[in-house]
Amino acid sequence: MVIRHIGVWSVSRLYGALCAAMGLLFGAIFALVAMVGGSMAGAMGSSGSGLASGGLGALFGVGAIIILPLVYGVMGLVVGAIGAALYNLFAGMLGGIQFDTEP
């Protein structure tokens, strides 16, 4: 069995969803780190305003949970489409990927 052509839109959607899920994971980790960092800054008694010590960390954390999945998803959609189109181009020239399966 040889894969000679793949659907660009199907690969692009799948890769975009996978990247969005990774963006959600990274955003949650970033939010946790920002929350802990903001709490530590507030606990150390920084002379800055309340927004700089705790609120800014929370703002970055919530922003990361919203923005990173969107950015990663859009980037995954674009990169998936480009990768699938390039695969189709090179598979046409070189013959595709061969799979050996057993029933």
C-alpha positions as CSV (number, residue, x, y, z in Angstrom):
1,M,0.0,0.0,0.0
2,V,1.4,3.4,-1.0
3,I,0.1,6.7,0.1
4,R,0.3,9.0,-2.9
5,H,-2.0,11.8,-1.9
6,I,-3.4,13.2,1.3
7,G,-6.3,15.7,1.8
8,V,-4.7,19.1,2.6
9,W,-7.8,20.4,4.5
10,S,-8.1,17.2,6.6
11,V,-4.5,17.3,7.6
12,S,-4.6,21.0,8.2
13,R,-7.7,20.7,10.5
14,L,-6.2,17.8,12.5
15,Y,-2.9,19.5,12.9
16,G,-4.6,22.8,13.9
17,A,-6.6,21.0,16.6
18,L,-3.5,19.2,17.9
19,C,-1.6,22.4,18.1
20,A,-4.5,24.2,19.8
21,A,-4.6,21.5,22.4
22,M,-0.9,21.9,23.0
23,G,-1.4,25.7,23.2
24,L,-4.0,25.1,25.9
25,L,-1.6,22.9,27.8
26,F,1.2,25.4,27.5
27,G,-1.2,28.3,28.4
28,A,-2.3,26.5,31.6
29,I,1.4,25.9,32.5
30,F,2.2,29.6,31.8
31,A,-0.8,30.7,33.8
32,L,0.3,28.6,36.8
33,V,3.8,30.0,36.6
34,A,2.5,33.5,36.3
35,M,0.1,33.0,39.2
36,V,2.9,31.6,41.5
37,G,5.3,34.4,40.3
38,G,2.7,37.1,41.1
39,S,2.0,35.6,44.5
40,M,5.7,35.4,45.3
41,A,6.2,39.0,44.3
42,G,3.3,40.1,46.5
43,A,4.5,38.0,49.4
44,M,8.0,39.5,49.2
45,G,6.5,42.9,49.8
46,S,7.5,44.6,46.6
47,S,7.2,48.4,46.7
48,G,5.3,48.4,43.4
49,S,1.6,48.8,43.0
50,G,-0.9,46.0,43.6
51,L,-1.4,45.5,39.8
52,A,2.3,45.0,39.3
53,S,2.7,42.5,42.1
54,G,-0.4,40.2,41.7
55,G,-2.8,41.5,39.1
56,L,-0.3,41.5,36.3
57,G,0.6,37.9,36.8
58,A,-3.1,37.0,36.8
59,L,-3.6,39.1,33.6
60,F,-0.8,37.2,31.8
61,G,-2.1,33.9,33.1
62,V,-5.6,34.4,31.8
63,G,-4.3,35.9,28.6
64,A,-2.1,32.8,28.0
65,I,-5.0,30.4,28.4
66,I,-7.0,32.4,25.8
67,I,-4.3,33.6,23.4
68,L,-1.9,30.6,23.2
69,P,-4.5,28.0,22.0
70,L,-5.7,30.5,19.4
71,V,-2.2,31.3,18.1
72,Y,-1.1,27.7,18.2
73,G,-4.3,26.5,16.5
74,V,-4.0,29.1,13.6
75,M,-0.3,28.3,13.2
76,G,-1.0,24.6,13.2
77,L,-3.7,25.1,10.5
78,V,-1.3,27.0,8.3
79,V,1.6,24.7,8.8
80,G,-0.5,21.6,8.4
81,A,-1.8,22.9,5.1
82,I,1.7,23.7,3.9
83,G,3.0,20.4,5.0
84,A,0.2,18.4,3.4
85,A,0.6,20.4,0.1
86,L,4.3,19.8,0.1
87,Y,3.8,16.1,0.8
88,N,1.5,15.9,-2.2
89,L,4.0,17.7,-4.4
90,F,6.9,15.5,-3.4
91,A,4.9,12.3,-3.4
92,G,4.0,13.0,-7.0
93,M,7.7,13.3,-7.9
94,L,9.1,10.5,-5.6
95,G,6.3,8.0,-5.2
96,G,4.9,8.5,-1.7
97,I,5.3,6.5,1.5
98,Q,5.0,2.7,1.3
99,F,3.2,0.8,4.1
100,D,3.4,-2.9,4.6
101,T,0.3,-4.3,6.5
102,E,-0.7,-7.7,7.6
103,P,-4.4,-8.8,7.7
